[in-house]
Amino acid sequence: MRTAAICGTAGLVLALAVAAAPAALIASYNFEEASGATVIDLAGGDDNGTIVNNATRIYNAARGSQVLDLNGSNQYVNLGGSQDMLQNVAGATLALWAYVRDLLGTSGNRTILGLTTTSGGKARASIGFENASDKMRGGGRAADGESSMSVATDDVAFTLNEWHHIAVVNNYSSVAQTDAPAKSITLYIDGQQAFQRVGGIFTGGDVTSNTASLYAAIGALGNATPTEYTNALVDDVMIFNTTLSQSEVGALVPEPATMALVGVGLGAMLLRRRLR
């Protein structure tokens, strides 16, 4: 989605949605700044990011907008430390557009968006790709002390060198939500469910720990020294502090030319008091 700070109908859609107080949308980035290292949080919060190691904004005709260009070796956007984005919440959704250029043959996982809870890089919520494969992965932890991250990996190969909308929905709670069973991780590609893992995960509790996320980053797994860099173009990054249904995820997928058709519905679906 775009914002009115850009132009056109798609910009109006997000501007209207934010104005309607979409409590679930707690951070949003579209990389339309004219220059400088600061990436503005369009959700109205104080979670602006900082471009690190000269990642660039470039115009992309397929997206009809500027996008973030990441080299996969050392570039990322630092969203800062001590983040309260996903503190003491029962669910979370990470969503974004990505044009991934290279995954196979790399060592280690690749993270496009990650919030971590400790200096050891334990993810509270993250979305990216599996080690040396073309499979999308996502998940996180409920309690900071969980030794193992709960992970779901899709069964369908992710197509490189194409734009795709990807999302992960974490239901940390033992209470089922629409399209998000109790204790589940759901992965979406282009608005369609790619994989769902249910049960035996998020063992540390029904909400995330009441501590700030220590690090957060776009293009890497946030840490004192970020890891798991991704070679990709990225656009329209969104963080929600609740689970989204499949229809709500799907409302994020239409291209800008058709976004106005779903604007009213999206605003209604996300109309909640902001919980920060």
Residue pairs with C-beta under 8 A, 6 or more apart in sequence:
1 10
1 13
1 14
1 17
1 28
1 30
1 236
1 238
1 252
1 256
1 259
1 266
2 8
2 10
2 11
2 13
2 14
2 30
2 32
2 65
2 236
2 256
2 259
3 11
3 14
3 15
3 18
3 28
3 30
3 32
3 42
4 11
4 12
4 14
4 15
5 11
5 15
5 32
5 42
6 30
6 32
6 65
8 256
9 256
9 259
9 260
9 263
10 256
10 257
10 259
10 260
12 260
12 263
13 259
13 260
13 262
13 263
13 266
13 267
14 28
14 42
16 263
16 267
17 25
17 263
17 266
17 267
17 270
18 25
18 28
18 42
18 43
18 44
20 267
20 270
20 271
21 271
21 272
21 273
21 274
22 43
22 267
22 270
22 271
22 272
22 274
23 241
23 242
23 270
23 271
23 272
23 273
23 274
23 275
24 93
24 240
24 241
24 242
24 244
24 270
24 272
25 43
25 238
25 239
25 240
25 270
26 43
26 45
26 47
26 85
26 239
26 240
26 241
26 274
26 276
27 41
27 43
27 45
27 47
27 79
27 85
27 237
27 238
27 239
28 41
28 42
28 43
28 236
28 237
28 238
28 239
29 39
29 40
29 41
29 42
29 49
29 77
29 218
29 236
29 237
29 238
30 42
30 65
30 66
30 235
30 236
30 237
31 39
31 57
31 65
31 66
31 67
31 68
31 234
31 235
32 57
32 65
32 66
33 39
33 40
33 57
37 50
37 51
38 48
38 49
38 50
38 51
39 48
39 49
39 50
39 51
39 68
39 77
39 218
40 48
41 47
41 48
41 49
45 276
47 79
47 80
47 83
47 85
47 216
48 80
49 77
49 78
49 79
49 80
49 218
50 77
50 78
50 80
51 75
51 77
51 78
52 74
52 75
52 76
52 77
52 78
52 226
53 74
53 75
53 76
54 75
55 68
55 69
55 70
55 71
55 75
55 76
55 77
55 219
56 68
56 69
57 66
57 67
57 68
57 69
58 66
58 67
58 69
58 233
59 65
59 66
59 67
60 66
60 67
60 99
60 233
60 235
62 99
62 163
63 97
63 163
63 235
63 256
64 255
64 256
64 257
65 235
65 256
67 97
67 99
67 233
67 234
67 235
68 77
68 218
68 219
68 233
68 234
68 235
69 233
70 76
70 219
70 229
70 230
70 231
70 232
70 233
70 234
71 229
71 231
72 101
72 102
72 106
72 110
72 229
72 230
72 231
72 232
73 229
73 231
74 229
75 219
75 229
76 217
76 218
76 219
76 220
76 226
76 229
77 217
77 218
77 219
78 216
78 217
78 222
78 226
79 115
79 216
79 217
79 218
79 222
80 216
81 212
81 214
81 215
81 216
82 212
82 213
82 214
83 115
83 212
83 213
83 214
83 215
83 216
84 212
84 213
84 276
85 115
85 213
85 216
85 239
85 241
86 92
86 115
86 124
86 125
86 208
86 213
86 239
86 241
87 208
87 209
87 210
87 211
87 212
87 213
88 207
88 208
88 209
88 210
89 172
89 207
89 208
89 241
89 242
89 275
90 171
90 172
90 173
90 175
90 206
90 207
90 242
90 243
91 169
91 170
91 171
91 172
91 173
91 177
91 180
91 241
91 242
91 243
92 124
92 125
92 140
92 169
92 170
92 172
92 208
92 239
92 240
92 241
92 242
92 243
93 167
93 168
93 169
93 170
93 238
93 239
93 240
93 242
93 243
93 244
93 249
94 113
94 125
94 126
94 127
94 138
94 167
94 168
94 238
94 239
94 240
95 165
95 166
95 167
95 188
95 236
95 237
95 238
95 240
95 244
95 249
95 252
96 112
96 113
96 127
96 165
96 166
96 167
96 234
96 235
96 236
96 237
96 238
97 163
97 164
97 165
97 166
97 234
97 235
97 236
98 112
98 163
98 164
98 165
98 166
98 230
98 232
98 233
98 234
98 235
99 161
99 162
99 163
99 164
99 232
99 233
99 234
100 129
100 158
100 160
100 161
100 164
100 230
100 231
100 232
101 160
101 161
101 231
101 232
101 233
102 160
102 231
103 110
103 129
103 132
103 133
103 134
103 158
103 160
103 231
104 132
104 133
104 134
105 132
106 131
106 132
107 131
107 132
108 131
108 227
108 228
109 128
109 129
109 130
109 131
109 137
109 221
109 228
110 128
110 129
110 228
110 229
110 230
110 231
111 123
111 126
111 127
111 128
111 217
111 219
111 220
111 221
111 227
111 228
111 229
111 230
112 127
112 128
112 129
112 166
112 218
112 219
112 230
112 232
112 234
113 126
113 127
113 128
113 217
113 218
113 237
113 239
114 123
114 125
114 126
114 127
114 128
114 216
114 217
114 220
114 221
114 222
114 228
115 123
115 124
115 125
115 126
115 140
115 213
115 215
115 216
115 222
115 239
116 122
116 123
116 124
116 126
116 213
116 214
116 215
116 216
116 221
116 222
116 223
117 123
117 124
117 141
117 144
117 209
117 211
117 213
117 214
118 144
118 214
119 214
119 223
119 224
120 223
121 215
121 221
121 222
121 223
121 227
122 141
122 144
122 146
122 149
123 139
123 140
123 141
123 149
123 221
124 140
124 141
124 144
124 208
124 209
124 213
125 138
125 139
125 140
125 168
125 170
126 138
126 139
126 140
126 149
126 168
126 221
127 136
127 137
127 138
127 166
127 167
127 168
128 136
128 137
128 138
128 221
128 228
128 230
129 135
129 136
129 137
129 158
129 230
130 136
130 137
130 153
134 157
134 158
134 159
134 160
135 153
135 154
135 155
135 156
135 157
135 158
136 153
136 154
136 158
136 166
136 187
136 189
136 194
136 195
137 151
137 152
137 153
137 154
137 187
138 151
138 152
138 168
138 170
138 185
138 187
139 149
139 150
139 151
139 152
139 168
139 170
139 185
139 197
139 201
140 149
140 150
140 170
140 172
140 185
140 202
140 208
141 149
141 150
141 202
141 204
141 208
142 172
142 202
142 203
142 204
142 205
142 206
142 207
142 208
142 209
143 203
143 204
143 205
143 208
143 209
144 204
144 209
144 211
145 204
145 209
146 202
146 203
146 204
150 170
150 185
150 197
150 201
150 202
151 185
151 197
152 168
152 185
152 186
152 187
152 195
152 196
152 197
153 187
153 195
154 187
154 189
154 194
154 195
155 194
155 195
156 189
156 194
156 195
158 164
158 166
158 189
163 233
164 189
164 190
165 188
165 189
165 190
165 191
165 252
165 253
166 187
166 188
166 189
167 187
167 188
167 244
167 249
167 252
168 185
168 186
168 187
168 188
169 179
169 180
169 184
169 185
169 186
169 188
169 243
169 244
169 249
170 184
170 185
170 202
170 243
171 177
171 180
171 181
171 182
171 183
171 184
171 185
171 186
171 202
171 243
172 183
172 202
172 205
172 206
172 207
172 208
173 182
173 183
173 206
173 207
174 182
174 183
174 206
175 182
175 206
176 182
177 243
177 245
178 243
178 245
179 186
179 193
179 243
179 245
179 246
179 247
180 186
180 243
180 245
181 196
181 198
182 198
182 199
183 198
183 199
183 200
183 201
183 202
184 196
184 197
184 198
184 199
184 201
185 196
185 197
185 201
186 193
186 195
186 196
186 197
187 193
187 194
187 195
187 196
188 194
188 246
188 249
190 253
191 246
191 249
191 250
191 252
191 253
193 246
213 222
214 222
215 222
215 223
215 224
215 226
216 222
217 226
218 234
218 237
219 229
219 230
219 232
219 234
220 226
220 227
220 228
220 229
220 230
221 227
221 228
236 252
238 252
240 270
241 275
242 272
245 269
247 269
248 266
248 269
248 270
251 262
251 265
251 266
251 269
252 266
254 261
254 262
